[in-house]
């Protein structure tokens, strides 16, 4: 019998599979579409929450753990798969420079290096910048990954380590007997396992309702643009008024992202394209001369405060939940996977599991 079935082969599901496989479990990932094809592929890959001081400490604790462990993780999967996730130490420049009363205590609490940048220093730091502000925040230690390559690299590594992937198999229900789940029903039949982990992203809420748990996880659409720039044209990640530009290693520049409560609709809109293009040209005027290469949308698993649920089901003893990471799945993923594995395996947890119980998410 398979030791563990993980529902959802996005980044959260695959990172959870990595942890459990490293502990010796036989793991199978079941995915309704293609592995890493939803929010994991569609996001920006920034290894930090946006305006991290605005998030609860529960989110920042996961983010800080992930930031510290990402170098080892990326080295490991690159070596195992031969696919480079393209990590870059880009730094994060935040042009919204208020909130001193929140920023400094947050930075001290989590040991984050942050600096003020005066107006006269902005262009030295980011010559491509097209706006001027009295002052900005600079976080030099923030990196990024090219998330489409990250999920490919992780999948390749997992396959080499013996993890079984079942793609294009939507899960239709759970085989619950008493206080245990014997397996899952899929469009192709029944699959049994000793443990089940639900890491279904934006689709998790619907599946959890079928086993008596109402968790407020809902899809939140985010639209993004991709410009074909030149290497070094933009040096750093720039964030302003909730919108950002992200320079990739090959010169491409991502611009995002919208926040839209439109259900499971992943279509793109002309209004969002026009708004994001205006943002791009305001922040980096030189992008006006670059080809607009791609426009896409993804669905984030939104929760009320952005805190994920990482826990055992309240009444089903071998059903586990790892979902609701909202905009921060990439940076929160490694710590979330470690915590879920600690809970499932009965190990002393490295993070406080009480912060991520279903009752905390709904409350």
C-alpha positions as CSV (number, residue, x, y, z in Angstrom):
1,X,0.0,0.0,0.0
2,X,1.1,3.6,-0.6
3,X,2.1,5.2,2.7
4,X,0.8,8.6,1.7
5,X,-1.4,10.1,-1.0
6,X,-1.0,13.9,-1.5
7,X,-3.9,15.6,-3.3
8,X,-2.4,18.4,-5.3
9,X,0.9,18.4,-7.1
10,X,1.5,22.1,-6.9
11,X,4.5,23.5,-5.0
12,X,3.0,22.8,-1.6
13,X,2.1,19.3,-2.4
14,X,5.5,18.5,-4.0
15,X,7.5,20.1,-1.2
16,X,5.4,18.0,1.3
17,X,6.2,14.9,-0.8
18,X,9.9,15.7,-0.6
19,X,9.7,15.8,3.2
20,X,7.8,12.6,3.5
21,X,9.9,10.8,0.9
22,X,13.1,11.9,2.8
23,X,11.6,10.2,5.9
24,X,11.2,6.9,4.0
25,X,7.5,7.0,3.1
26,X,6.1,5.8,-0.3
27,X,4.4,8.8,-1.7
28,X,1.9,9.4,-4.5
29,X,0.9,12.8,-5.8
30,X,-2.6,13.0,-7.4
31,X,-3.2,16.1,-9.5
32,X,-6.4,17.3,-11.3
33,X,-4.4,18.9,-14.0
34,X,-0.6,19.0,-14.6
35,X,1.9,19.2,-11.8
36,X,2.7,22.8,-10.8
37,X,0.3,24.1,-13.4
38,X,-1.9,26.4,-11.2
39,X,-0.8,29.1,-8.7
40,X,2.7,27.6,-8.4
41,X,3.4,28.3,-12.1
42,X,1.4,31.6,-12.3
43,X,3.0,33.6,-9.5
44,X,6.1,35.8,-9.3
45,X,8.4,33.7,-7.2
46,X,9.4,36.5,-4.7
47,X,10.9,34.9,-1.6
48,X,9.1,37.3,0.8
49,X,5.5,38.3,1.5
50,X,4.7,41.7,0.1
51,X,4.8,44.3,2.9
52,X,5.7,41.5,5.3
53,X,5.0,43.6,8.4
54,X,1.3,43.7,7.5
55,X,1.0,39.9,7.9
56,X,0.5,38.0,11.2
57,X,3.5,36.6,12.9
58,X,2.3,33.1,11.8
59,X,3.0,34.0,8.2
60,X,6.3,35.6,8.9
61,X,7.5,32.7,11.0
62,X,7.0,30.4,8.0
63,X,8.5,32.9,5.6
64,X,11.7,33.4,7.6
65,X,12.2,29.6,7.9
66,X,11.8,29.2,4.2
67,X,14.2,32.1,3.4
68,X,16.9,30.4,5.5
69,X,16.4,27.0,4.0
70,X,15.9,27.8,0.3
71,X,19.6,27.8,-0.7
72,X,20.0,24.2,0.4
73,X,16.6,23.2,-1.2
74,X,17.4,24.7,-4.5
75,X,20.9,23.3,-4.6
76,X,19.5,19.8,-3.9
77,X,16.8,19.8,-6.5
78,X,19.0,21.4,-9.2
79,X,21.6,18.6,-8.6
80,X,18.9,15.9,-8.7
81,X,17.0,17.1,-11.7
82,X,19.5,19.1,-13.8
83,X,17.0,22.0,-14.0
84,X,18.1,25.3,-12.6
85,X,15.3,27.1,-10.7
86,X,17.2,30.4,-11.4
87,X,17.5,31.8,-7.9
88,X,18.5,35.5,-7.8
89,X,19.5,37.7,-4.9
90,X,17.6,40.6,-6.4
91,X,16.7,42.5,-3.2
92,X,13.3,44.2,-2.7
93,X,12.8,47.9,-3.0
94,X,9.5,49.1,-1.5
95,X,8.4,52.6,-2.5
96,X,5.6,52.8,0.1
97,X,7.8,54.1,2.9
98,X,5.4,54.8,5.8
99,X,4.5,52.5,8.7
100,X,7.6,53.0,10.7
101,X,5.7,51.9,13.8
102,X,5.2,48.5,12.3
103,X,8.4,48.1,10.2
104,X,11.1,48.4,12.8
105,X,9.5,46.1,15.4
106,X,8.9,43.5,12.7
107,X,12.5,43.7,11.4
108,X,13.9,43.3,14.9
109,X,11.5,40.4,15.8
110,X,12.4,38.4,12.8
111,X,16.1,39.4,12.3
112,X,15.5,41.0,8.9
113,X,17.9,43.6,7.5
114,X,16.1,46.6,6.2
115,X,17.3,50.1,5.3
116,X,15.8,53.4,4.5
117,X,16.6,54.9,1.1
118,X,16.4,58.6,0.6
119,X,15.1,60.1,-2.6
120,X,18.6,61.0,-3.8
121,X,19.8,57.5,-3.5
122,X,17.0,55.8,-5.4
123,X,18.4,56.1,-8.9
124,X,21.8,54.9,-7.7
125,X,20.1,51.7,-6.4
126,X,17.7,51.3,-9.3
127,X,18.6,53.4,-12.4
128,X,15.6,52.2,-14.3
129,X,13.2,53.7,-11.9
130,X,10.7,56.1,-13.4
131,X,9.2,57.6,-10.2
132,X,10.6,59.6,-7.3
133,X,9.4,59.2,-3.7
134,X,10.7,61.0,-0.5
135,X,12.0,57.7,0.8
136,X,11.8,54.0,0.4
137,X,12.4,50.7,2.2
138,X,15.3,48.5,0.9
139,X,15.5,44.8,1.9
140,X,18.8,43.6,0.4
141,X,18.4,40.0,1.5
142,X,15.3,39.1,-0.4
143,X,15.7,36.8,-3.4
144,X,13.5,35.3,-6.0
145,X,13.1,32.1,-8.0
146,X,11.7,31.5,-11.5
147,X,8.8,29.5,-10.3
148,X,7.9,27.7,-13.6
149,X,11.5,26.3,-13.5
150,X,11.2,25.7,-9.8
151,X,8.3,23.3,-10.1
152,X,9.9,21.6,-13.1
153,X,13.1,21.1,-11.1
154,X,11.2,19.8,-8.1
155,X,9.2,17.4,-10.1
156,X,12.3,16.0,-11.8
157,X,14.0,15.5,-8.4
158,X,10.9,13.8,-6.9
159,X,10.6,11.4,-9.8
160,X,14.2,10.5,-9.4
161,X,13.6,9.8,-5.7
162,X,10.7,7.5,-6.5
163,X,7.7,9.7,-5.9
164,X,4.7,8.6,-8.0
165,X,2.8,11.2,-10.0
166,X,-0.8,10.7,-11.2
167,X,-1.8,13.7,-13.3
168,X,-5.2,14.6,-14.8
169,X,-7.0,12.7,-12.1
170,X,-9.5,14.9,-10.3
171,X,-10.4,13.8,-6.8
172,X,-14.2,13.3,-6.4
173,X,-14.3,12.3,-2.7
174,X,-12.9,10.5,0.3
175,X,-13.5,6.9,1.4
176,X,-14.2,7.6,5.1
177,X,-14.9,4.8,7.5
178,X,-15.5,5.9,11.1
179,X,-12.7,8.3,12.0
180,X,-10.3,7.2,9.3
181,X,-10.0,7.7,5.6
182,X,-9.2,4.6,3.6
183,X,-8.3,6.4,0.4
184,X,-9.7,8.7,-2.2
185,X,-12.1,8.5,-5.1
186,X,-10.7,9.9,-8.4
187,X,-12.1,10.1,-11.9
188,X,-10.1,6.9,-12.6
189,X,-11.2,4.9,-9.6
190,X,-10.3,4.4,-5.9
191,X,-6.7,4.8,-4.5
192,X,-5.9,3.7,-1.0
193,X,-3.2,4.9,1.4
194,X,-2.3,4.9,5.1
195,X,-2.3,8.7,5.2
196,X,-4.0,11.4,3.0
197,X,-2.7,15.0,2.7
198,X,-4.9,17.6,1.1
199,X,-2.8,20.3,-0.6
200,X,-5.3,21.3,-3.3
201,X,-4.7,25.0,-3.3
202,X,-7.8,27.1,-4.3
203,X,-9.8,23.9,-4.7
204,X,-9.2,22.7,-1.1
205,X,-12.2,24.3,0.4
206,X,-14.7,22.4,-1.7
207,X,-13.1,19.0,-0.9
208,X,-12.9,19.7,2.8
209,X,-16.6,20.5,2.9
210,X,-17.2,16.9,1.9
211,X,-15.6,15.7,5.1
212,X,-17.4,18.1,7.4
213,X,-14.8,21.0,7.6
214,X,-15.6,24.5,6.4
215,X,-12.3,26.2,5.9
216,X,-12.4,29.7,4.3
217,X,-10.2,28.9,1.3
218,X,-11.4,30.6,-1.8
219,X,-9.9,31.3,-5.3
220,X,-8.4,34.8,-5.8
221,X,-7.5,35.6,-9.4
222,X,-4.2,37.3,-10.1
223,X,-3.3,38.6,-13.6
224,X,0.3,39.2,-14.7
225,X,2.2,40.5,-17.6
226,X,5.6,39.5,-19.0
227,X,7.9,41.9,-20.9
228,X,10.9,40.9,-23.0
229,X,13.6,43.1,-21.7
230,X,17.4,42.9,-21.7
231,X,19.5,41.4,-18.9
232,X,20.3,44.1,-16.3
233,X,17.7,46.5,-17.5
234,X,16.0,46.3,-14.1
235,X,18.2,45.3,-11.2
236,X,15.8,44.8,-8.3
237,X,12.3,43.8,-7.4
238,X,10.3,47.0,-7.1
239,X,7.0,47.2,-5.1
240,X,4.7,50.2,-5.1
241,X,1.0,50.5,-4.1
242,X,0.5,46.7,-4.2
243,X,2.0,46.2,-7.7
244,X,5.5,45.0,-8.5
245,X,8.1,44.4,-11.2
246,X,10.4,41.4,-11.1
247,X,13.5,41.1,-13.3
248,X,14.4,37.7,-14.4
249,X,18.0,36.5,-15.2
250,X,17.4,36.6,-19.0
251,X,16.1,40.1,-19.0
252,X,12.4,39.3,-18.9
253,X,10.3,41.4,-16.5
254,X,7.2,40.3,-14.7
255,X,4.6,42.8,-13.7
256,X,1.7,42.0,-11.3
257,X,-0.6,41.4,-9.8
258,X,-4.4,41.9,-9.6
259,X,-6.5,40.6,-6.7
260,X,-9.9,39.6,-8.0
261,X,-12.7,37.6,-6.3
262,X,-14.3,36.0,-9.4
263,X,-14.6,32.4,-8.4
264,X,-12.7,29.8,-10.5
265,X,-12.5,32.0,-13.6
266,X,-8.9,32.1,-14.9
267,X,-9.6,34.3,-17.9
268,X,-7.6,37.4,-18.6
269,X,-9.2,40.9,-19.1
270,X,-8.2,43.9,-21.2
271,X,-8.8,46.2,-18.1
272,X,-6.2,44.3,-16.1
273,X,-3.8,44.3,-19.0
274,X,-4.1,48.1,-19.4
275,X,-3.8,48.7,-15.7
276,X,-0.7,46.5,-15.3
277,X,0.9,48.0,-18.4
278,X,0.4,51.5,-17.0
279,X,2.0,50.4,-13.7
280,X,5.0,48.9,-15.6
281,X,5.6,52.1,-17.6
282,X,5.3,54.3,-14.6
283,X,7.8,52.3,-12.5
284,X,10.1,51.4,-15.4
285,X,9.6,53.7,-18.4
286,X,12.1,51.8,-20.5
287,X,9.6,48.9,-20.7
288,X,7.7,51.0,-23.3
289,X,10.3,49.8,-25.8
290,X,10.0,46.2,-24.8
291,X,7.7,43.6,-26.3
292,X,4.7,42.6,-24.2
293,X,5.2,38.9,-24.5
294,X,2.5,37.3,-22.3
295,X,-0.5,38.0,-20.2
296,X,-1.9,35.3,-17.9
297,X,-4.0,34.6,-14.8
298,X,-3.8,32.2,-11.9
299,X,-5.9,31.4,-8.8
300,X,-4.5,31.8,-5.4
301,X,-5.9,29.9,-2.4
302,X,-7.0,32.9,-0.4
303,X,-7.6,32.9,3.4
304,X,-8.9,35.8,5.5
305,X,-5.5,36.9,6.9
306,X,-3.2,34.9,4.5
307,X,-2.4,32.3,7.2
308,X,-2.4,28.7,5.8
309,X,-4.0,25.7,7.5
310,X,-1.3,23.1,8.3
311,X,-2.9,20.5,10.5
312,X,-4.5,17.1,11.0
313,X,-8.3,17.1,10.3
314,X,-10.1,17.7,13.6
315,X,-12.0,14.3,13.5
316,X,-10.4,12.2,10.8
317,X,-7.2,10.9,12.3
318,X,-5.2,10.2,9.1
319,X,-6.3,13.1,7.0
320,X,-4.0,16.1,6.9
321,X,-4.3,19.6,5.5
322,X,-1.7,21.9,3.9
323,X,-3.4,24.7,2.1
324,X,-4.5,28.4,2.1
325,X,-1.1,30.1,1.4
326,X,-2.7,32.9,-0.6
327,X,-0.1,35.0,-2.3
328,X,2.9,33.5,-0.5
329,X,3.0,29.8,-1.4
330,X,6.6,29.9,-2.8
331,X,8.2,31.5,0.3
332,X,6.0,29.7,2.8
333,X,6.2,26.3,1.1
334,X,9.3,24.8,2.6
335,X,8.3,25.5,6.2
336,X,4.8,24.4,5.6
337,X,6.0,21.1,4.2
338,X,8.3,20.6,7.1
339,X,5.6,21.3,9.7
340,X,3.1,19.0,8.0
341,X,5.6,16.2,7.9
342,X,6.5,16.8,11.6
343,X,2.8,16.5,12.5
344,X,2.2,13.4,10.3
345,X,5.3,11.6,11.5
346,X,4.9,12.5,15.1
347,X,8.2,14.4,15.3
348,X,8.9,17.4,17.5
349,X,7.8,20.3,15.3
350,X,10.2,23.0,14.3
351,X,7.4,25.6,14.2
352,X,4.4,26.1,16.5
353,X,1.6,23.9,15.0
354,X,-1.0,25.7,17.1
355,X,-0.8,28.8,14.9
356,X,-2.1,26.9,11.8
357,X,-5.0,24.9,13.1
358,X,-8.4,25.2,11.3
359,X,-9.8,27.1,14.2
360,X,-7.1,29.8,13.8
361,X,-8.0,30.2,10.1
362,X,-11.7,30.4,10.6
363,X,-11.3,32.6,13.6
